[in-house]
Amino acid sequence: MTEVKTRAPTLYGIIVIKLVKGVAFLSLAIVAYCLSDNDLPVAFHNVLHWLRVNPERRFFVYLATQVGRLTEANVLWVAAGTLAYSILTLTEGIGLMFRVSWASWLTIVESGVFIPIELYELRHKYSLTVLVILILNLIIFWYLLLNRKRLFHRAHLLHHRASSAKP
């Protein structure tokens, strides 16, 4: 007889965040790869034109200068790193969806690794975006750490029962 998994709305929210983030980073990796062999300053100018933004504003001139400094190799490295991170995040989301114990540890470690980096960023340059990301990471980190046994012990017990039932 299999045990029914307990409802966990916060876990469901974490799963959605991980899956959406994974798909977003996968999309960014594909876009970066597709743009790697393009003339990036021209592509940037076309995007500004499509958005109907004045490309002569100081911010966009600065941004165009920075985009012009990117090399194809740099863009490919960014695409590879973004792809790797998207795979990690999608693995976390899918593992949490199936309530696999290692996925909880992977998510706890991944969230915990970014907390000091986000604190450092906030200390040196305040950003509301970084603050929101820090708060989300803290919630994910503490929720999974404190509720890991309750949320994932059934999956572990079922796996243990299945392995001990083999002749």
Secondary structure per residue as TSV (DSSP state, phi and psi in degrees):
chain	resnum	aa	ss	phi	psi
A	1	M	-	360.0	125.4
A	2	T	-	-87.7	147.3
A	3	E	-	-86.9	145.2
A	4	V	-	-80.9	136.0
A	5	K	-	-72.5	140.5
A	6	T	-	-73.2	150.0
A	7	R	-	-71.0	143.4
A	8	A	-	-148.7	83.1
A	9	P	H	-58.6	-35.5
A	10	T	H	-66.2	-40.2
A	11	L	H	-62.6	-40.8
A	12	Y	H	-61.2	-40.6
A	13	G	H	-62.5	-42.1
A	14	I	H	-62.9	-41.7
A	15	I	H	-60.4	-45.7
A	16	V	H	-61.7	-45.2
A	17	I	H	-58.0	-47.4
A	18	K	H	-63.5	-43.4
A	19	L	H	-68.7	-42.6
A	20	V	H	-64.2	-43.8
A	21	K	H	-62.7	-41.2
A	22	G	H	-63.1	-43.2
A	23	V	H	-67.3	-39.4
A	24	A	H	-62.7	-46.0
A	25	F	H	-68.8	-34.0
A	26	L	H	-63.5	-42.1
A	27	S	H	-62.5	-43.5
A	28	L	H	-61.9	-39.3
A	29	A	H	-63.1	-41.6
A	30	I	H	-65.9	-43.9
A	31	V	H	-61.9	-45.3
A	32	A	H	-61.1	-42.6
A	33	Y	H	-63.2	-43.4
A	34	C	H	-65.7	-30.6
A	35	L	H	-87.0	-7.7
A	36	S	T	-61.5	-31.7
A	37	D	T	-103.8	11.4
A	38	N	S	-90.0	166.7
A	39	D	-	-81.9	96.6
A	40	L	H	-60.1	-42.1
A	41	P	H	-60.4	-38.0
A	42	V	H	-68.3	-43.1
A	43	A	H	-62.2	-40.3
A	44	F	H	-62.9	-44.8
A	45	H	H	-61.9	-40.1
A	46	N	H	-64.7	-39.6
A	47	V	H	-64.0	-44.1
A	48	L	H	-61.0	-41.6
A	49	H	H	-64.3	-43.3
A	50	W	H	-62.9	-38.2
A	51	L	T	-78.4	-5.4
A	52	R	T	60.2	46.4
A	53	V	-	-107.2	141.0
A	54	N	-	-71.6	109.7
A	55	P	T	-71.4	-8.2
A	56	E	T	-87.7	-5.9
A	57	R	S	-65.2	146.3
A	58	R	H	-55.4	-42.8
A	59	F	H	-59.9	-45.6
A	60	F	H	-72.9	-30.4
A	61	V	H	-65.2	-44.6
A	62	Y	H	-61.1	-45.9
A	63	L	H	-63.1	-39.7
A	64	A	H	-63.8	-36.5
A	65	T	H	-63.9	-43.4
A	66	Q	H	-66.2	-41.3
A	67	V	H	-62.7	-37.8
A	68	G	H	-64.2	-23.5
A	69	R	T	-81.8	-12.6
A	70	L	-	-71.7	137.0
A	71	T	-	-102.3	164.1
A	72	E	H	-59.8	-40.5
A	73	A	H	-62.7	-41.7
A	74	N	H	-61.9	-42.8
A	75	V	H	-65.7	-38.4
A	76	L	H	-66.3	-37.8
A	77	W	H	-63.7	-42.0
A	78	V	H	-62.2	-43.6
A	79	A	H	-61.0	-43.0
A	80	A	H	-66.2	-43.8
A	81	G	H	-64.7	-40.7
A	82	T	H	-66.8	-38.6
A	83	L	H	-62.8	-45.5
A	84	A	H	-60.7	-43.5
A	85	Y	H	-67.0	-36.6
A	86	S	H	-65.8	-38.8
A	87	I	H	-64.9	-42.2
A	88	L	H	-59.7	-47.7
A	89	T	H	-67.4	-40.6
A	90	L	H	-65.8	-37.3
A	91	T	H	-63.0	-42.5
A	92	E	H	-60.4	-49.2
A	93	G	H	-61.5	-45.1
A	94	I	H	-68.9	-41.1
A	95	G	H	-62.6	-41.5
A	96	L	H	-66.1	-36.5
A	97	M	H	-60.2	-39.6
A	98	F	T	-90.6	4.8
A	99	R	T	56.1	46.2
A	100	V	-	-84.9	129.2
A	101	S	H	-58.7	-41.5
A	102	W	H	-64.1	-27.4
A	103	A	H	-67.6	-34.5
A	104	S	H	-65.2	-42.7
A	105	W	H	-66.8	-40.0
A	106	L	H	-60.7	-42.8
A	107	T	H	-69.5	-39.9
A	108	I	H	-61.4	-47.2
A	109	V	H	-65.1	-46.0
A	110	E	H	-61.1	-44.4
A	111	S	H	-66.2	-41.8
A	112	G	H	-65.4	-33.2
A	113	V	H	-65.6	-35.6
A	114	F	H	-81.3	-17.8
A	115	I	H	-59.3	-50.5
A	116	P	H	-62.7	-34.6
A	117	I	H	-65.2	-44.4
A	118	E	H	-66.6	-38.5
A	119	L	H	-62.6	-42.3
A	120	Y	H	-60.0	-46.6
A	121	E	H	-61.0	-43.4
A	122	L	H	-64.8	-36.3
A	123	R	H	-66.8	-37.1
A	124	H	H	-91.4	-29.6
A	125	K	S	-155.7	106.7
A	126	Y	-	-65.2	136.4
A	127	S	-	-146.2	129.1
A	128	L	H	-61.7	-37.4
A	129	T	H	-61.0	-47.2
A	130	V	H	-64.6	-37.6
A	131	L	H	-62.4	-44.4
A	132	V	H	-64.0	-42.8
A	133	I	H	-63.5	-40.9
A	134	L	H	-61.2	-45.9
A	135	I	H	-62.5	-44.1
A	136	L	H	-60.7	-44.7
A	137	N	H	-62.9	-40.8
A	138	L	H	-63.2	-42.9
A	139	I	H	-62.5	-47.6
A	140	I	H	-60.9	-47.6
A	141	F	H	-57.9	-54.8
A	142	W	H	-69.3	-39.9
A	143	Y	H	-61.5	-49.2
A	144	L	H	-68.4	-37.8
A	145	L	H	-64.5	-44.2
A	146	L	H	-77.7	-26.5
A	147	N	H	-112.5	9.9
A	148	R	H	-56.5	-47.4
A	149	K	H	-65.4	-40.9
A	150	R	H	-67.3	-40.1
A	151	L	H	-81.1	-30.7
A	152	F	H	-118.0	-2.9
A	153	H	H	-69.2	-31.0
A	154	R	H	-64.3	-42.5
A	155	A	H	-62.4	-40.3
A	156	H	H	-65.2	-43.2
A	157	L	H	-63.8	-41.7
A	158	L	H	-64.0	-40.5
A	159	H	H	-64.6	-42.3
A	160	H	H	-64.1	-42.6
A	161	R	H	-63.6	-41.3
A	162	A	H	-66.0	-39.6
A	163	S	H	-73.5	-32.9
A	164	S	H	-79.5	-16.8
A	165	A	T	-81.6	-13.8
A	166	K	-	-71.4	140.6
A	167	P	-	-70.3	360.0
